[in-house]
Structure formats: structure tokens, C-alpha cells
Amino acid sequence: MIDADTAVRMAELESRLAEQDRMIADLNEMVIAQWRKIDNLERKFGELRDEMDTAALTRAGATDTPPPHY
């Protein structure tokens, strides 16, 4: 038979385990949300970098030729 002290200790351990399971699930959700945000930001950064590269090439080509009135 289990005495009262052991039953109380087991109930406390079960409670702590349930709390830790909930905390791990919450942290997992946060990690997933942050991962999605990072992926989105990396994609946008790549698009902006491509736009800047295109703009730099266009600008560099435009400065090589003199204006038509020269």
C-alpha cells in the first residue's frame, strides 16, 4: 500500500510533469512561429537583394553612355 506522503509526492510529480509537458508544447509552438517568420524574412531579403542588384546594373549601364545632347 502507498502511504499518504508517497501519494502526495506522486501527485506533485504528476502535476509538475503535466506542467512541463505544457511548457514544452508552448515552446515548440513559439519555435515553429519564429522559424516561419525567419523563412519569410529570408525570402523577402533575397527579393530585395535581387531588386538592388538589378537596380545597380541598370544604373551602372545608364552612366556609361553620355546624354544625347553631347
PDB file of N, CA, C, O and CB in Angstrom:
ATOM      1  N   MET A   1       0.831  -1.184   0.000  1.00  0.00           N
ATOM      2  CA  MET A   1       0.000   0.000   0.000  1.00  0.00           C
ATOM      3  C   MET A   1       0.878   1.250   0.000  1.00  0.00           C
ATOM      4  O   MET A   1       2.015   1.246   0.471  1.00  0.00           O
ATOM      5  CB  MET A   1      -0.947  -0.004   1.212  1.00  0.00           C
ATOM      6  N   ILE A   2       0.321   2.282  -0.529  1.00  0.00           N
ATOM      7  CA  ILE A   2       1.033   3.559  -0.613  1.00  0.00           C
ATOM      8  C   ILE A   2       0.582   4.430   0.553  1.00  0.00           C
ATOM      9  O   ILE A   2      -0.612   4.620   0.784  1.00  0.00           O
ATOM     10  CB  ILE A   2       0.772   4.275  -1.988  1.00  0.00           C
ATOM     11  N   ASP A   3       1.565   4.953   1.280  1.00  0.00           N
ATOM     12  CA  ASP A   3       1.180   5.826   2.393  1.00  0.00           C
ATOM     13  C   ASP A   3       0.825   7.216   1.882  1.00  0.00           C
ATOM     14  O   ASP A   3       1.027   7.515   0.705  1.00  0.00           O
ATOM     15  CB  ASP A   3       2.315   5.914   3.433  1.00  0.00           C
ATOM     16  N   ALA A   4       0.310   8.048   2.737  1.00  0.00           N
ATOM     17  CA  ALA A   4      -0.190   9.374   2.348  1.00  0.00           C
ATOM     18  C   ALA A   4       0.929  10.261   1.816  1.00  0.00           C
ATOM     19  O   ALA A   4       0.729  11.005   0.856  1.00  0.00           O
ATOM     20  CB  ALA A   4      -0.868  10.056   3.537  1.00  0.00           C
ATOM     21  N   ASP A   5       2.096  10.186   2.430  1.00  0.00           N
ATOM     22  CA  ASP A   5       3.221  11.025   1.997  1.00  0.00           C
ATOM     23  C   ASP A   5       3.649  10.659   0.580  1.00  0.00           C
ATOM     24  O   ASP A   5       3.910  11.549  -0.230  1.00  0.00           O
ATOM     25  CB  ASP A   5       4.414  10.878   2.966  1.00  0.00           C
ATOM     26  N   THR A   6       3.725   9.398   0.273  1.00  0.00           N
ATOM     27  CA  THR A   6       4.099   8.956  -1.063  1.00  0.00           C
ATOM     28  C   THR A   6       3.046   9.361  -2.085  1.00  0.00           C
ATOM     29  O   THR A   6       3.383   9.761  -3.199  1.00  0.00           O
ATOM     30  CB  THR A   6       4.302   7.444  -1.086  1.00  0.00           C
ATOM     31  N   ALA A   7       1.782   9.261  -1.716  1.00  0.00           N
ATOM     32  CA  ALA A   7       0.708   9.654  -2.626  1.00  0.00           C
ATOM     33  C   ALA A   7       0.774  11.142  -2.933  1.00  0.00           C
ATOM     34  O   ALA A   7       0.558  11.557  -4.072  1.00  0.00           O
ATOM     35  CB  ALA A   7      -0.656   9.299  -2.030  1.00  0.00           C
ATOM     36  N   VAL A   8       1.072  11.942  -1.918  1.00  0.00           N
ATOM     37  CA  VAL A   8       1.188  13.397  -2.125  1.00  0.00           C
ATOM     38  C   VAL A   8       2.372  13.697  -3.027  1.00  0.00           C
ATOM     39  O   VAL A   8       2.275  14.519  -3.938  1.00  0.00           O
ATOM     40  CB  VAL A   8       1.342  14.142  -0.770  1.00  0.00           C
ATOM     41  N   ARG A   9       3.496  13.027  -2.771  1.00  0.00           N
ATOM     42  CA  ARG A   9       4.681  13.258  -3.593  1.00  0.00           C
ATOM     43  C   ARG A   9       4.445  12.848  -5.036  1.00  0.00           C
ATOM     44  O   ARG A   9       4.880  13.541  -5.956  1.00  0.00           O
ATOM     45  CB  ARG A   9       5.874  12.502  -3.029  1.00  0.00           C
ATOM     46  N   MET A  10       3.766  11.735  -5.245  1.00  0.00           N
ATOM     47  CA  MET A  10       3.470  11.298  -6.611  1.00  0.00           C
ATOM     48  C   MET A  10       2.519  12.273  -7.307  1.00  0.00           C
ATOM     49  O   MET A  10       2.683  12.546  -8.496  1.00  0.00           O
ATOM     50  CB  MET A  10       2.863   9.885  -6.600  1.00  0.00           C
ATOM     51  N   ALA A  11       1.543  12.795  -6.594  1.00  0.00           N
ATOM     52  CA  ALA A  11       0.612  13.764  -7.169  1.00  0.00           C
ATOM     53  C   ALA A  11       1.356  15.038  -7.568  1.00  0.00           C
ATOM     54  O   ALA A  11       1.078  15.617  -8.618  1.00  0.00           O
ATOM     55  CB  ALA A  11      -0.522  14.092  -6.169  1.00  0.00           C
ATOM     56  N   GLU A  12       2.302  15.478  -6.732  1.00  0.00           N
ATOM     57  CA  GLU A  12       3.096  16.663  -7.049  1.00  0.00           C
ATOM     58  C   GLU A  12       3.962  16.416  -8.281  1.00  0.00           C
ATOM     59  O   GLU A  12       4.083  17.286  -9.143  1.00  0.00           O
ATOM     60  CB  GLU A  12       3.975  17.060  -5.851  1.00  0.00           C
ATOM     61  N   LEU A  13       4.561  15.237  -8.362  1.00  0.00           N
ATOM     62  CA  LEU A  13       5.393  14.908  -9.528  1.00  0.00           C
ATOM     63  C   LEU A  13       4.564  14.853 -10.801  1.00  0.00           C
ATOM     64  O   LEU A  13       4.998  15.337 -11.846  1.00  0.00           O
ATOM     65  CB  LEU A  13       6.107  13.570  -9.317  1.00  0.00           C
ATOM     66  N   GLU A  14       3.376  14.269 -10.722  1.00  0.00           N
ATOM     67  CA  GLU A  14       2.498  14.220 -11.886  1.00  0.00           C
ATOM     68  C   GLU A  14       2.082  15.617 -12.310  1.00  0.00           C
ATOM     69  O   GLU A  14       1.991  15.913 -13.502  1.00  0.00           O
ATOM     70  CB  GLU A  14       1.265  13.371 -11.591  1.00  0.00           C
ATOM     71  N   SER A  15       1.831  16.469 -11.334  1.00  0.00           N
ATOM     72  CA  SER A  15       1.463  17.854 -11.640  1.00  0.00           C
ATOM     73  C   SER A  15       2.618  18.579 -12.323  1.00  0.00           C
ATOM     74  O   SER A  15       2.420  19.286 -13.311  1.00  0.00           O
ATOM     75  CB  SER A  15       1.052  18.601 -10.356  1.00  0.00           C
ATOM     76  N   ARG A  16       3.822  18.398 -11.791  1.00  0.00           N
ATOM     77  CA  ARG A  16       4.990  19.042 -12.392  1.00  0.00           C
ATOM     78  C   ARG A  16       5.246  18.519 -13.798  1.00  0.00           C
ATOM     79  O   ARG A  16       5.601  19.286 -14.693  1.00  0.00           O
ATOM     80  CB  ARG A  16       6.224  18.823 -11.522  1.00  0.00           C
ATOM     81  N   LEU A  17       5.069  17.224 -13.993  1.00  0.00           N
ATOM     82  CA  LEU A  17       5.264  16.633 -15.309  1.00  0.00           C
ATOM     83  C   LEU A  17       4.255  17.197 -16.316  1.00  0.00           C
ATOM     84  O   LEU A  17       4.615  17.510 -17.451  1.00  0.00           O
ATOM     85  CB  LEU A  17       5.141  15.103 -15.229  1.00  0.00           C
ATOM     86  N   ALA A  18       3.015  17.321 -15.903  1.00  0.00           N
ATOM     87  CA  ALA A  18       1.991  17.888 -16.786  1.00  0.00           C
ATOM     88  C   ALA A  18       2.329  19.338 -17.137  1.00  0.00           C
ATOM     89  O   ALA A  18       2.162  19.757 -18.282  1.00  0.00           O
ATOM     90  CB  ALA A  18       0.597  17.809 -16.121  1.00  0.00           C
ATOM     91  N   GLU A  19       2.801  20.097 -16.157  1.00  0.00           N
ATOM     92  CA  GLU A  19       3.181  21.495 -16.405  1.00  0.00           C
ATOM     93  C   GLU A  19       4.356  21.566 -17.375  1.00  0.00           C
ATOM     94  O   GLU A  19       4.371  22.411 -18.270  1.00  0.00           O
ATOM     95  CB  GLU A  19       3.542  22.206 -15.080  1.00  0.00           C
ATOM     96  N   GLN A  20       5.331  20.692 -17.205  1.00  0.00           N
ATOM     97  CA  GLN A  20       6.483  20.687 -18.111  1.00  0.00           C
ATOM     98  C   GLN A  20       6.080  20.264 -19.517  1.00  0.00           C
ATOM     99  O   GLN A  20       6.594  20.807 -20.495  1.00  0.00           O
ATOM    100  CB  GLN A  20       7.575  19.755 -17.580  1.00  0.00           C
ATOM    101  N   ASP A  21       5.178  19.315 -19.632  1.00  0.00           N
ATOM    102  CA  ASP A  21       4.684  18.926 -20.963  1.00  0.00           C
ATOM    103  C   ASP A  21       4.000  20.098 -21.648  1.00  0.00           C
ATOM    104  O   ASP A  21       4.196  20.325 -22.842  1.00  0.00           O
ATOM    105  CB  ASP A  21       3.710  17.739 -20.856  1.00  0.00           C
ATOM    106  N   ARG A  22       3.195  20.845 -20.891  1.00  0.00           N
ATOM    107  CA  ARG A  22       2.514  22.008 -21.448  1.00  0.00           C
ATOM    108  C   ARG A  22       3.529  23.071 -21.864  1.00  0.00           C
ATOM    109  O   ARG A  22       3.394  23.683 -22.924  1.00  0.00           O
ATOM    110  CB  ARG A  22       1.517  22.588 -20.430  1.00  0.00           C
ATOM    111  N   MET A  23       4.538  23.286 -21.031  1.00  0.00           N
ATOM    112  CA  MET A  23       5.554  24.293 -21.335  1.00  0.00           C
ATOM    113  C   MET A  23       6.345  23.911 -22.583  1.00  0.00           C
ATOM    114  O   MET A  23       6.647  24.770 -23.410  1.00  0.00           O
ATOM    115  CB  MET A  23       6.504  24.474 -20.143  1.00  0.00           C
ATOM    116  N   ILE A  24       6.680  22.638 -22.724  1.00  0.00           N
ATOM    117  CA  ILE A  24       7.408  22.177 -23.913  1.00  0.00           C
ATOM    118  C   ILE A  24       6.558  22.376 -25.161  1.00  0.00           C
ATOM    119  O   ILE A  24       7.068  22.799 -26.199  1.00  0.00           O
ATOM    120  CB  ILE A  24       7.807  20.689 -23.768  1.00  0.00           C
ATOM    121  N   ALA A  25       5.271  22.074 -25.068  1.00  0.00           N
ATOM    122  CA  ALA A  25       4.385  22.275 -26.219  1.00  0.00           C
ATOM    123  C   ALA A  25       4.295  23.754 -26.580  1.00  0.00           C
ATOM    124  O   ALA A  25       4.304  24.103 -27.760  1.00  0.00           O
ATOM    125  CB  ALA A  25       2.979  21.715 -25.924  1.00  0.00           C
ATOM    126  N   ASP A  26       4.207  24.632 -25.569  1.00  0.00           N
ATOM    127  CA  ASP A  26       4.158  26.080 -25.830  1.00  0.00           C
ATOM    128  C   ASP A  26       5.448  26.561 -26.483  1.00  0.00           C
ATOM    129  O   ASP A  26       5.415  27.340 -27.435  1.00  0.00           O
ATOM    130  CB  ASP A  26       3.910  26.857 -24.524  1.00  0.00           C
ATOM    131  N   LEU A  27       6.581  26.096 -25.971  1.00  0.00           N
ATOM    132  CA  LEU A  27       7.869  26.493 -26.552  1.00  0.00           C
ATOM    133  C   LEU A  27       7.997  25.989 -27.978  1.00  0.00           C
ATOM    134  O   LEU A  27       8.543  26.684 -28.834  1.00  0.00           O
ATOM    135  CB  LEU A  27       9.031  25.964 -25.704  1.00  0.00           C
ATOM    136  N   ASN A  28       7.505  24.798 -28.239  1.00  0.00           N
ATOM    137  CA  ASN A  28       7.543  24.254 -29.593  1.00  0.00           C
ATOM    138  C   ASN A  28       6.729  25.136 -30.537  1.00  0.00           C
ATOM    139  O   ASN A  28       7.171  25.410 -31.653  1.00  0.00           O
ATOM    140  CB  ASN A  28       7.008  22.805 -29.612  1.00  0.00           C
ATOM    141  N   GLU A  29       5.569  25.577 -30.117  1.00  0.00           N
ATOM    142  CA  GLU A  29       4.748  26.467 -30.940  1.00  0.00           C
ATOM    143  C   GLU A  29       5.476  27.777 -31.224  1.00  0.00           C
ATOM    144  O   GLU A  29       5.409  28.300 -32.337  1.00  0.00           O
ATOM    145  CB  GLU A  29       3.407  26.749 -30.249  1.00  0.00           C
ATOM    146  N   MET A  30       6.175  28.309 -30.213  1.00  0.00           N
ATOM    147  CA  MET A  30       6.926  29.552 -30.412  1.00  0.00           C
ATOM    148  C   MET A  30       8.067  29.352 -31.407  1.00  0.00           C
ATOM    149  O   MET A  30       8.309  30.207 -32.259  1.00  0.00           O
ATOM    150  CB  MET A  30       7.480  30.063 -29.074  1.00  0.00           C
ATOM    151  N   VAL A  31       8.761  28.234 -31.299  1.00  0.00           N
ATOM    152  CA  VAL A  31       9.869  27.948 -32.218  1.00  0.00           C
ATOM    153  C   VAL A  31       9.353  27.822 -33.648  1.00  0.00           C
ATOM    154  O   VAL A  31       9.975  28.332 -34.579  1.00  0.00           O
ATOM    155  CB  VAL A  31      10.608  26.655 -31.800  1.00  0.00           C
ATOM    156  N   ILE A  32       8.224  27.149 -33.826  1.00  0.00           N
ATOM    157  CA  ILE A  32       7.647  26.992 -35.161  1.00  0.00           C
ATOM    158  C   ILE A  32       7.266  28.353 -35.738  1.00  0.00           C
ATOM    159  O   ILE A  32       7.525  28.623 -36.910  1.00  0.00           O
ATOM    160  CB  ILE A  32       6.415  26.066 -35.115  1.00  0.00           C
ATOM    161  N   ALA A  33       6.645  29.220 -34.911  1.00  0.00           N
ATOM    162  CA  ALA A  33       6.248  30.553 -35.382  1.00  0.00           C
ATOM    163  C   ALA A  33       7.481  31.378 -35.755  1.00  0.00           C
ATOM    164  O   ALA A  33       7.479  32.069 -36.775  1.00  0.00           O
ATOM    165  CB  ALA A  33       5.419  31.288 -34.300  1.00  0.00           C
ATOM    166  N   GLN A  34       8.521  31.311 -34.942  1.00  0.00           N
ATOM    167  CA  GLN A  34       9.738  32.063 -35.249  1.00  0.00           C
ATOM    168  C   GLN A  34      10.415  31.520 -36.502  1.00  0.00           C
ATOM    169  O   GLN A  34      10.938  32.296 -37.301  1.00  0.00           O
ATOM    170  CB  GLN A  34      10.709  32.018 -34.064  1.00  0.00           C
ATOM    171  N   TRP A  35      10.416  30.219 -36.686  1.00  0.00           N
ATOM    172  CA  TRP A  35      11.017  29.616 -37.875  1.00  0.00           C
ATOM    173  C   TRP A  35      10.305  30.103 -39.133  1.00  0.00           C
ATOM    174  O   TRP A  35      10.947  30.429 -40.131  1.00  0.00           O
ATOM    175  CB  TRP A  35      10.964  28.077 -37.790  1.00  0.00           C
ATOM    176  N   ARG A  36       8.963  30.150 -39.077  1.00  0.00           N
ATOM    177  CA  ARG A  36       8.202  30.651 -40.221  1.00  0.00           C
ATOM    178  C   ARG A  36       8.534  32.111 -40.496  1.00  0.00           C
ATOM    179  O   ARG A  36       8.676  32.510 -41.652  1.00  0.00           O
ATOM    180  CB  ARG A  36       6.697  30.491 -39.978  1.00  0.00           C
ATOM    181  N   LYS A  37       8.658  32.904 -39.445  1.00  0.00           N
ATOM    182  CA  LYS A  37       8.975  34.326 -39.619  1.00  0.00           C
ATOM    183  C   LYS A  37      10.371  34.492 -40.219  1.00  0.00           C
ATOM    184  O   LYS A  37      10.573  35.333 -41.095  1.00  0.00           O
ATOM    185  CB  LYS A  37       8.882  35.075 -38.267  1.00  0.00           C
ATOM    186  N   ILE A  38      11.320  33.705 -39.760  1.00  0.00           N
ATOM    187  CA  ILE A  38      12.685  33.785 -40.297  1.00  0.00           C
ATOM    188  C   ILE A  38      12.694  33.395 -41.772  1.00  0.00           C
ATOM    189  O   ILE A  38      13.340  34.057 -42.584  1.00  0.00           O
ATOM    190  CB  ILE A  38      13.645  32.870 -39.494  1.00  0.00           C
ATOM    191  N   ASP A  39      11.981  32.327 -42.120  1.00  0.00           N
ATOM    192  CA  ASP A  39      11.903  31.926 -43.528  1.00  0.00           C
ATOM    193  C   ASP A  39      11.308  33.034 -44.382  1.00  0.00           C
ATOM    194  O   ASP A  39      11.797  33.313 -45.477  1.00  0.00           O
ATOM    195  CB  ASP A  39      11.071  30.648 -43.677  1.00  0.00           C
ATOM    196  N   ASN A  40      10.252  33.666 -43.880  1.00  0.00           N
ATOM    197  CA  ASN A  40       9.604  34.748 -44.611  1.00  0.00           C
ATOM    198  C   ASN A  40      10.560  35.933 -44.784  1.00  0.00           C
ATOM    199  O   ASN A  40      10.646  36.514 -45.866  1.00  0.00           O
ATOM    200  CB  ASN A  40       8.323  35.194 -43.882  1.00  0.00           C
ATOM    201  N   LEU A  41      11.270  36.283 -43.721  1.00  0.00           N
ATOM    202  CA  LEU A  41      12.214  37.400 -43.798  1.00  0.00           C
ATOM    203  C   LEU A  41      13.374  37.088 -44.745  1.00  0.00           C
ATOM    204  O   LEU A  41      13.823  37.965 -45.484  1.00  0.00           O
ATOM    205  CB  LEU A  41      12.752  37.734 -42.404  1.00  0.00           C
ATOM    206  N   GLU A  42      13.860  35.851 -44.726  1.00  0.00           N
ATOM    207  CA  GLU A  42      14.939  35.482 -45.644  1.00  0.00           C
ATOM    208  C   GLU A  42      14.475  35.562 -47.093  1.00  0.00           C
ATOM    209  O   GLU A  42      15.227  35.992 -47.967  1.00  0.00           O
ATOM    210  CB  GLU A  42      15.449  34.070 -45.331  1.00  0.00           C
ATOM    211  N   ARG A  43      13.243  35.152 -47.344  1.00  0.00           N
ATOM    212  CA  ARG A  43      12.713  35.225 -48.712  1.00  0.00           C
ATOM    213  C   ARG A  43      12.595  36.681 -49.151  1.00  0.00           C
ATOM    214  O   ARG A  43      12.981  37.026 -50.268  1.00  0.00           O
ATOM    215  CB  ARG A  43      11.333  34.521 -48.807  1.00  0.00           C
ATOM    216  N   LYS A  44      12.066  37.535 -48.282  1.00  0.00           N
ATOM    217  CA  LYS A  44      11.939  38.959 -48.621  1.00  0.00           C
ATOM    218  C   LYS A  44      13.297  39.604 -48.807  1.00  0.00           C
ATOM    219  O   LYS A  44      13.480  40.427 -49.704  1.00  0.00           O
ATOM    220  CB  LYS A  44      11.159  39.703 -47.538  1.00  0.00           C
ATOM    221  N   PHE A  45      14.258  39.233 -47.959  1.00  0.00           N
ATOM    222  CA  PHE A  45      15.597  39.780 -48.091  1.00  0.00           C
ATOM    223  C   PHE A  45      16.204  39.390 -49.437  1.00  0.00           C
ATOM    224  O   PHE A  45      16.847  40.215 -50.086  1.00  0.00           O
ATOM    225  CB  PHE A  45      16.489  39.297 -46.940  1.00  0.00           C
ATOM    226  N   GLY A  46      16.009  38.151 -49.859  1.00  0.00           N
ATOM    227  CA  GLY A  46      16.506  37.705 -51.160  1.00  0.00           C
ATOM    228  C   GLY A  46      15.884  38.492 -52.293  1.00  0.00           C
ATOM    229  O   GLY A  46      16.567  38.871 -53.244  1.00  0.00           O
ATOM    230  N   GLU A  47      14.574  38.740 -52.190  1.00  0.00           N
ATOM    231  CA  GLU A  47      13.891  39.524 -53.226  1.00  0.00           C
ATOM    232  C   GLU A  47      14.441  40.951 -53.274  1.00  0.00           C
ATOM    233  O   GLU A  47      14.679  41.487 -54.357  1.00  0.00           O
ATOM    234  CB  GLU A  47      12.368  39.548 -52.969  1.00  0.00           C
ATOM    235  N   LEU A  48      14.643  41.566 -52.109  1.00  0.00           N
ATOM    236  CA  LEU A  48      15.193  42.925 -52.073  1.00  0.00           C
ATOM    237  C   LEU A  48      16.620  42.970 -52.607  1.00  0.00           C
ATOM    238  O   LEU A  48      17.000  43.908 -53.308  1.00  0.00           O
ATOM    239  CB  LEU A  48      15.157  43.471 -50.649  1.00  0.00           C
ATOM    240  N   ARG A  49      17.410  41.945 -52.269  1.00  0.00           N
ATOM    241  CA  ARG A  49      18.785  41.897 -52.780  1.00  0.00           C
ATOM    242  C   ARG A  49      18.783  41.784 -54.299  1.00  0.00           C
ATOM    243  O   ARG A  49      19.591  42.426 -54.969  1.00  0.00           O
ATOM    244  CB  ARG A  49      19.557  40.713 -52.159  1.00  0.00           C
ATOM    245  N   ASP A  50      17.885  40.975 -54.845  1.00  0.00           N
ATOM    246  CA  ASP A  50      17.781  40.852 -56.301  1.00  0.00           C
ATOM    247  C   ASP A  50      17.369  42.175 -56.936  1.00  0.00           C
ATOM    248  O   ASP A  50      17.898  42.565 -57.977  1.00  0.00           O
ATOM    249  CB  ASP A  50      16.775  39.756 -56.674  1.00  0.00           C
ATOM    250  N   GLU A  51      16.421  42.860 -56.302  1.00  0.00           N
ATOM    251  CA  GLU A  51      15.995  44.165 -56.824  1.00  0.00           C
ATOM    252  C   GLU A  51      17.138  45.172 -56.787  1.00  0.00           C
ATOM    253  O   GLU A  51      17.315  45.948 -57.725  1.00  0.00           O
ATOM    254  CB  GLU A  51      14.801  44.701 -56.023  1.00  0.00           C
ATOM    255  N   MET A  52      17.913  45.162 -55.705  1.00  0.00           N
ATOM    256  CA  MET A  52      19.041  46.092 -55.598  1.00  0.00           C
ATOM    257  C   MET A  52      20.110  45.773 -56.642  1.00  0.00           C
ATOM    258  O   MET A  52      20.696  46.683 -57.229  1.00  0.00           O
ATOM    259  CB  MET A  52      19.649  46.040 -54.184  1.00  0.00           C
ATOM    260  N   ASP A  53      20.366  44.487 -56.874  1.00  0.00           N
ATOM    261  CA  ASP A  53      21.345  44.100 -57.888  1.00  0.00           C
ATOM    262  C   ASP A  53      20.887  44.546 -59.273  1.00  0.00           C
ATOM    263  O   ASP A  53      21.687  45.041 -60.067  1.00  0.00           O
ATOM    264  CB  ASP A  53      21.574  42.578 -57.866  1.00  0.00           C
ATOM    265  N   THR A  54      19.602  44.369 -59.561  1.00  0.00           N
ATOM    266  CA  THR A  54      19.052  44.790 -60.845  1.00  0.00           C
ATOM    267  C   THR A  54      19.138  46.302 -61.002  1.00  0.00           C
ATOM    268  O   THR A  54      19.502  46.805 -62.065  1.00  0.00           O
ATOM    269  CB  THR A  54      17.600  44.327 -60.985  1.00  0.00           C
ATOM    270  N   ALA A  55      18.803  47.020 -59.938  1.00  0.00           N
ATOM    271  CA  ALA A  55      18.868  48.486 -59.989  1.00  0.00           C
ATOM    272  C   ALA A  55      20.306  48.963 -60.166  1.00  0.00           C
ATOM    273  O   ALA A  55      20.553  49.927 -60.891  1.00  0.00           O
ATOM    274  CB  ALA A  55      18.265  49.097 -58.712  1.00  0.00           C
ATOM    275  N   ALA A  56      21.254  48.299 -59.513  1.00  0.00           N
ATOM    276  CA  ALA A  56      22.655  48.687 -59.647  1.00  0.00           C
ATOM    277  C   ALA A  56      23.155  48.447 -61.067  1.00  0.00           C
ATOM    278  O   ALA A  56      23.895  49.266 -61.613  1.00  0.00           O
ATOM    279  CB  ALA A  56      23.520  47.916 -58.647  1.00  0.00           C
ATOM    280  N   LEU A  57      22.758  47.339 -61.660  1.00  0.00           N
ATOM    281  CA  LEU A  57      23.169  47.067 -63.042  1.00  0.00           C
ATOM    282  C   LEU A  57      22.542  48.070 -63.999  1.00  0.00           C
ATOM    283  O   LEU A  57      23.208  48.521 -64.931  1.00  0.00           O
ATOM    284  CB  LEU A  57      22.781  45.635 -63.450  1.00  0.00           C
ATOM    285  N   THR A  58      21.298  48.427 -63.797  1.00  0.00           N
ATOM    286  CA  THR A  58      20.626  49.407 -64.652  1.00  0.00           C
ATOM    287  C   THR A  58      21.277  50.778 -64.507  1.00  0.00           C
ATOM    288  O   THR A  58      21.502  51.479 -65.493  1.00  0.00           O
ATOM    289  CB  THR A  58      19.126  49.489 -64.307  1.00  0.00           C
ATOM    290  N   ARG A  59      21.573  51.148 -63.270  1.00  0.00           N
ATOM    291  CA  ARG A  59      22.190  52.447 -63.012  1.00  0.00           C
ATOM    292  C   ARG A  59      23.604  52.492 -63.591  1.00  0.00           C
ATOM    293  O   ARG A  59      24.006  53.513 -64.148  1.00  0.00           O
ATOM    294  CB  ARG A  59      22.222  52.739 -61.497  1.00  0.00           C
ATOM    295  N   ALA A  60      24.355  51.412 -63.471  1.00  0.00           N
ATOM    296  CA  ALA A  60      25.721  51.379 -63.997  1.00  0.00           C
ATOM    297  C   ALA A  60      25.705  51.468 -65.514  1.00  0.00           C
ATOM    298  O   ALA A  60      26.572  52.123 -66.093  1.00  0.00           O
ATOM    299  CB  ALA A  60      26.449  50.100 -63.547  1.00  0.00           C
ATOM    300  N   GLY A  61      24.757  50.838 -66.165  1.00  0.00           N
ATOM    301  CA  GLY A  61      24.658  50.902 -67.627  1.00  0.00           C
ATOM    302  C   GLY A  61      24.254  52.274 -68.094  1.00  0.00           C
ATOM    303  O   GLY A  61      24.692  52.700 -69.163  1.00  0.00           O
ATOM    304  N   ALA A  62      23.446  52.982 -67.351  1.00  0.00           N
ATOM    305  CA  ALA A  62      22.972  54.308 -67.739  1.00  0.00           C
ATOM    306  C   ALA A  62      24.069  55.363 -67.625  1.00  0.00           C
ATOM    307  O   ALA A  62      24.073  56.321 -68.398  1.00  0.00           O
ATOM    308  CB  ALA A  62      21.783  54.707 -66.883  1.00  0.00           C
ATOM    309  N   THR A  63      24.972  55.218 -66.706  1.00  0.00           N
ATOM    310  CA  THR A  63      26.026  56.234 -66.535  1.00  0.00           C
ATOM    311  C   THR A  63      27.166  56.059 -67.530  1.00  0.00           C
ATOM    312  O   THR A  63      27.983  56.969 -67.666  1.00  0.00           O
ATOM    313  CB  THR A  63      26.581  56.181 -65.116  1.00  0.00           C
ATOM    314  N   ASP A  64      27.259  54.939 -68.228  1.00  0.00           N
ATOM    315  CA  ASP A  64      28.331  54.707 -69.178  1.00  0.00           C
ATOM    316  C   ASP A  64      28.124  55.486 -70.476  1.00  0.00           C
ATOM    317  O   ASP A  64      29.098  55.824 -71.150  1.00  0.00           O
ATOM    318  CB  ASP A  64      28.444  53.229 -69.473  1.00  0.00           C
ATOM    319  N   THR A  65      26.907  55.768 -70.827  1.00  0.00           N
ATOM    320  CA  THR A  65      26.636  56.463 -72.088  1.00  0.00           C
ATOM    321  C   THR A  65      26.370  57.948 -71.812  1.00  0.00           C
ATOM    322  O   THR A  65      25.645  58.286 -70.877  1.00  0.00           O
ATOM    323  CB  THR A  65      25.422  55.816 -72.826  1.00  0.00           C
ATOM    324  N   PRO A  66      26.950  58.819 -72.615  1.00  0.00           N
ATOM    325  CA  PRO A  66      26.703  60.253 -72.416  1.00  0.00           C
ATOM    326  C   PRO A  66      25.283  60.616 -72.862  1.00  0.00           C
ATOM    327  O   PRO A  66      24.691  59.913 -73.681  1.00  0.00           O
ATOM    328  CB  PRO A  66      27.744  61.099 -73.196  1.00  0.00           C
ATOM    329  N   PRO A  67      24.749  61.688 -72.337  1.00  0.00           N
ATOM    330  CA  PRO A  67      23.421  62.119 -72.759  1.00  0.00           C
ATOM    331  C   PRO A  67      23.421  62.460 -74.256  1.00  0.00           C
ATOM    332  O   PRO A  67      24.475  62.776 -74.808  1.00  0.00           O
ATOM    333  CB  PRO A  67      22.958  63.339 -71.926  1.00  0.00           C
ATOM    334  N   PRO A  68      22.265  62.402 -74.919  1.00  0.00           N
ATOM    335  CA  PRO A  68      22.211  62.601 -76.356  1.00  0.00           C
ATOM    336  C   PRO A  68      22.617  64.015 -76.807  1.00  0.00           C
ATOM    337  O   PRO A  68      23.010  64.163 -77.963  1.00  0.00           O
ATOM    338  CB  PRO A  68      20.829  62.304 -76.836  1.00  0.00           C
ATOM    339  N   HIS A  69      22.549  65.030 -75.992  1.00  0.00           N
ATOM    340  CA  HIS A  69      22.867  66.387 -76.413  1.00  0.00           C
ATOM    341  C   HIS A  69      24.365  66.664 -76.448  1.00  0.00           C
ATOM    342  O   HIS A  69      24.749  67.778 -76.806  1.00  0.00           O
ATOM    343  CB  HIS A  69      22.199  67.368 -75.499  1.00  0.00           C
ATOM    344  N   TYR A  70      25.235  65.716 -76.098  1.00  0.00           N
ATOM    345  CA  TYR A  70      26.678  65.935 -76.156  1.00  0.00           C
ATOM    346  C   TYR A  70      27.218  65.587 -77.477  1.00  0.00           C
ATOM    347  O   TYR A  70      28.422  65.711 -77.704  1.00  0.00           O
ATOM    348  CB  TYR A  70      27.385  65.155 -75.114  1.00  0.00           C
TER     349      TYR A  70
END
